[in-house]
């Protein structure tokens, strides 16, 4: 128990999260601190490139084993489908507009890298082994939820401007955020470890610094639109606590069907129960500018993220052990 709280504290006091807190403080205090819009967009593009490329390299290193393929398919299906559940719940439990609800729902199909890293460390400390290919599954789960979120946001307008479903899907697939994520992933797979050697100073060494600056900007944006966060109400807070449990529960059912090991099942539950605060906010900032970042960042960063770090990860692990043994 003490190790669990120490791990949670270490992650909550990580530089990236603290820079987000600094941004919130500066925004609330009405400081003149600001990140230029062009710089903010560049930071978002960098994060998507780095995440996609590193995921592709991870798949190239692991190879296409049967276990990887099954876990990857499960991850992709979860990423595509969980935003549908999240969107329906948000429309019932809150009064959010369609764009903000869709953007928020996408966060719950994609994943939190920091939550996964914390979960992997918790599994290690607990003596539970998970396969290295779960890192590849993590990468594969980044993008599908973004596609679903954009489709959910656009489907309500599709009838109004006479767009066909095919045209809407084409628009989503060619969205700049999606193209960069999938393209970087493909480049990582093709170039493999040799490509990582060449780009490591760019996509690895700079990542944490860029992430810190990106979250500083996100903190500023969220703080300066706190009126949007109030729109969540009690229903939104409950959603932020219940949705990760739903995601983890569905993932456990999938893990049982696929006969995954306890470690891989717990890792999949941690992924499915997490909410993105890097890739999806970066994508939604570009793709859905009308969506309120104060809402989706409050949900993912202020509610679901600390819940997972303190209670979710050990709960998911305990459930995986109880159901699958070990």
C-alpha positions in Angstrom: 0.0 0.0 0.0 2.8 2.4 0.9 4.5 1.7 -2.5 1.2 2.4 -4.3 0.9 5.8 -2.7 4.6 6.5 -3.3 4.2 5.7 -7.0 1.0 7.8 -7.2 2.8 10.7 -5.6 5.8 10.4 -7.9 3.6 10.6 -11.0 1.5 13.4 -9.7 4.7 15.4 -9.0 6.2 14.7 -12.4 7.5 17.8 -14.3 4.9 17.5 -17.0 1.9 17.5 -14.6 3.4 20.2 -12.5 3.8 22.4 -15.6 0.1 21.9 -16.3 -0.5 23.0 -12.7 1.7 26.1 -13.3 -0.4 26.9 -16.4 -3.6 26.6 -14.4 -2.2 28.9 -11.7 -0.9 31.5 -14.2 -4.3 31.5 -15.9 -6.3 31.8 -12.7 -4.0 34.6 -11.5 -4.4 36.4 -14.9 -0.7 36.4 -15.6 0.4 37.6 -19.0 2.2 34.3 -19.6 1.2 33.0 -23.0 2.3 30.4 -25.6 1.9 31.8 -29.1 -0.7 29.9 -31.1 1.8 28.9 -33.8 4.2 27.5 -31.2 1.3 25.6 -29.5 0.3 24.0 -32.8 4.0 23.1 -33.5 4.2 21.4 -30.0 1.1 19.4 -30.8 2.4 18.2 -34.1 5.7 17.2 -32.5 4.0 15.1 -29.9 1.9 13.2 -32.4 4.9 12.6 -34.6 7.0 11.3 -31.7 4.3 9.1 -30.3 3.5 7.6 -33.6 7.1 7.0 -34.6 8.0 5.3 -31.3 5.0 3.1 -31.5 6.0 1.9 -35.0 9.5 1.2 -33.9 8.1 -0.9 -31.0 6.1 -3.1 -33.4 9.1 -3.5 -35.7 11.2 -4.7 -32.7 8.6 -7.1 -31.4 7.6 -8.7 -34.7 4.2 -9.9 -35.6 3.5 -12.8 -33.1 0.1 -14.3 -32.7 -0.2 -12.8 -29.2 0.7 -9.3 -30.5 -1.8 -9.5 -33.3 -4.6 -10.6 -30.9 -3.7 -8.0 -28.3 -3.4 -5.3 -31.0 -6.7 -6.1 -32.5 -8.3 -6.0 -29.1 -6.7 -2.6 -28.4 -7.9 -1.2 -31.7 -11.4 -2.4 -31.2 -11.5 -1.0 -27.7 -10.1 2.3 -28.9 -12.7 2.6 -31.6 -15.7 1.5 -29.4 -15.1 3.1 -26.0 -15.8 6.6 -27.2 -19.3 5.5 -28.3 -20.1 4.5 -24.7 -18.5 7.6 -23.3 -20.3 9.9 -25.8 -23.7 8.3 -24.9 -23.1 8.7 -21.2 -21.9 12.3 -21.5 -25.0 13.2 -23.5 -27.2 11.6 -20.8 -25.3 12.8 -17.7 -24.2 16.3 -18.8 -25.5 19.2 -21.0 -22.3 19.4 -23.1 -22.6 20.5 -26.7 -22.0 17.8 -29.4 -18.4 18.9 -30.3 -17.2 19.0 -26.7 -18.9 15.7 -25.8 -17.3 14.1 -28.9 -13.9 15.5 -28.1 -14.2 14.4 -24.4 -15.4 10.9 -25.4 -12.4 10.5 -27.7 -10.1 10.9 -24.6 -11.6 7.7 -23.1 -10.9 5.5 -26.1 -7.3 6.7 -26.5 -4.8 6.2 -23.7 -2.6 8.0 -21.2 1.1 7.2 -21.6 1.9 8.3 -18.1 -0.8 6.1 -16.6 0.5 3.1 -18.6 4.1 3.8 -17.4 2.9 4.1 -13.8 0.9 0.9 -14.3 3.8 -1.0 -15.7 6.0 0.0 -12.8 3.2 -1.0 -10.3 3.1 -4.5 -12.1 6.8 -4.8 -11.8 6.8 -3.9 -8.1 4.0 -6.5 -7.6 6.0 -9.2 -9.3 3.6 -9.5 -12.3 5.2 -9.7 -15.7 3.6 -8.1 -18.8 4.8 -8.6 -22.4 6.9 -6.0 -24.1 4.5 -5.9 -27.0 1.9 -4.0 -24.8 3.9 -0.9 -25.7 3.0 -1.5 -29.3 -0.7 -2.0 -28.3 -0.4 1.3 -26.5 0.7 3.0 -29.7 -2.1 1.4 -31.7 -4.7 2.6 -29.3 -3.8 6.3 -29.7 -5.5 7.0 -33.0 -8.7 5.0 -33.5 -10.5 6.9 -30.7 -9.6 10.2 -32.5 -11.3 8.9 -35.6 -14.4 7.9 -33.6 -14.5 11.3 -31.8 -14.3 13.2 -35.1 -17.0 11.1 -36.6 -19.2 11.7 -33.6 -18.7 15.4 -33.8 -19.3 15.4 -37.5 -22.2 13.1 -37.8 -24.6 15.6 -36.3 -23.7 18.1 -39.0 -23.6 15.6 -41.9 -27.2 15.9 -42.8 -27.1 19.7 -42.6 -24.5 20.2 -45.3 -25.5 17.1 -47.4 -22.2 15.3 -46.9 -22.4 11.6 -47.4 -21.0 9.2 -44.9 -18.2 8.3 -47.3 -17.2 11.9 -47.6 -17.2 12.3 -43.9 -15.1 9.3 -43.4 -12.7 10.5 -46.1 -12.5 13.9 -44.3 -11.7 12.2 -41.0 -9.1 9.9 -42.4 -7.3 12.7 -44.2 -7.4 15.0 -41.1 -3.9 16.3 -40.5 -3.7 14.9 -37.0 -4.7 11.4 -38.1 -2.4 11.5 -41.1 0.6 12.5 -39.0 -0.1 9.9 -36.3 -0.6 7.0 -38.7 2.1 8.1 -41.1 4.6 8.4 -38.3 3.6 5.0 -37.0 4.2 3.5 -40.5 7.5 5.2 -40.8 8.6 3.9 -37.4 7.6 0.3 -38.5 9.5 0.6 -41.8 12.7 2.2 -40.4 12.7 0.1 -37.2 15.5 0.4 -34.6 17.9 1.9 -37.2 15.5 4.7 -37.7 15.2 5.2 -34.0 19.0 5.5 -33.7 18.9 8.4 -36.1 15.9 10.2 -34.6 16.4 9.3 -30.9 17.8 12.8 -29.9 14.6 14.3 -31.5 11.8 12.0 -30.6 13.1 10.7 -27.2 15.5 13.2 -25.6 13.3 16.3 -26.4 9.9 14.6 -25.6 9.6 15.4 -21.9 10.6 19.0 -22.4 8.1 19.5 -25.3 5.4 17.7 -23.3 6.0 20.0 -20.3 5.7 23.1 -22.5 2.6 21.6 -24.2 0.9 20.9 -20.9 1.8 24.4 -19.7 -0.1 25.8 -22.6 -3.0 23.4 -21.9 -3.1 24.6 -18.3 -3.3 28.2 -19.5 -6.1 27.3 -21.9 -8.0 25.4 -19.4 -7.7 28.0 -16.6 -8.8 30.8 -18.9 -11.9 28.9 -19.8 -12.9 27.7 -16.4 -16.5 28.7 -17.1 -16.6 25.7 -19.4 -15.4 23.3 -16.7 -18.4 24.4 -14.6 -20.6 22.9 -17.3 -19.6 19.4 -16.2 -21.6 19.6 -12.9 -22.0 16.6 -10.7 -22.9 14.3 -13.6 -19.6 15.1 -15.3 -17.6 14.4 -12.2 -19.3 11.1 -11.8 -18.7 10.3 -15.4 -14.9 10.9 -15.0 -14.8 8.4 -12.1 -17.2 5.7 -13.7 -16.0 5.7 -17.3 -12.5 4.3 -16.4 -14.1 1.5 -14.5 -16.3 0.7 -17.5 -13.3 0.8 -19.9 -11.3 -1.5 -17.6 -14.2 -3.9 -17.1 -14.7 -4.3 -20.9 -11.0 -4.8 -21.3 -11.0 -7.6 -18.7 -13.8 -9.4 -20.6 -11.7 -9.1 -23.8 -8.6 -10.4 -22.0 -10.6 -13.4 -20.7 -11.8 -14.2 -24.2 -8.2 -14.0 -25.6 -6.7 -15.9 -22.7 -4.2 -13.2 -22.0 -1.7 -13.5 -19.1 -2.5 -11.7 -15.9 0.1 -9.1 -16.6 -1.1 -8.5 -20.2 -4.7 -8.4 -19.0 -3.9 -5.9 -16.3 -1.9 -3.8 -18.8 -4.8 -3.8 -21.2 -7.2 -2.8 -18.4 -4.9 0.1 -17.5 -4.8 1.2 -21.1 -8.6 0.9 -21.6 -9.3 2.6 -18.3 -7.1 5.6 -18.9 -7.9 8.8 -20.6 -5.5 10.6 -23.0 -4.1 14.0 -22.1 -1.4 14.2 -24.8 -2.4 12.8 -28.2 -6.1 13.5 -28.1 -5.9 17.1 -26.7 -3.2 17.8 -29.3 -5.5 16.4 -32.1 -8.7 18.0 -30.9 -7.0 21.4 -30.5 -6.4 21.3 -34.2 -9.4 19.2 -35.5 -12.2 20.4 -33.2 -11.4 24.0 -32.2 -15.0 24.6 -31.1 -14.7 21.9 -28.5 -14.0 23.3 -25.0 -10.6 22.2 -23.7 -11.5 23.3 -20.2 -14.0 20.4 -20.2 -12.1 17.6 -21.7 -8.9 18.4 -19.8 -10.7 18.7 -16.5 -12.2 15.2 -17.1 -9.0 13.5 -18.2 -6.4 15.3 -16.1 -8.2 16.5 -13.0 -10.6 13.6 -12.4 -9.7 10.4 -14.3 -5.9 10.7 -14.2 -5.5 11.0 -10.4 -8.2 8.4 -9.8 -6.2 5.9 -11.9 -2.9 6.7 -10.3 -4.2 6.3 -6.8 -7.0 3.7 -7.0 -7.5 2.5 -10.5 -4.2 0.8 -11.2 -4.1 -1.4 -8.1 -7.9 -2.1 -8.6 -7.4 -3.3 -12.2 -4.5 -5.4 -11.2 -6.4 -7.0 -8.3 -9.3 -7.8 -10.6 -7.0 -9.3 -13.3 -5.4 -11.6 -10.7 -8.8 -12.6 -9.2 -10.3 -13.5 -12.5 -7.3 -15.0 -14.4 -5.4 -16.3 -11.4 -1.8 -15.5 -10.5 
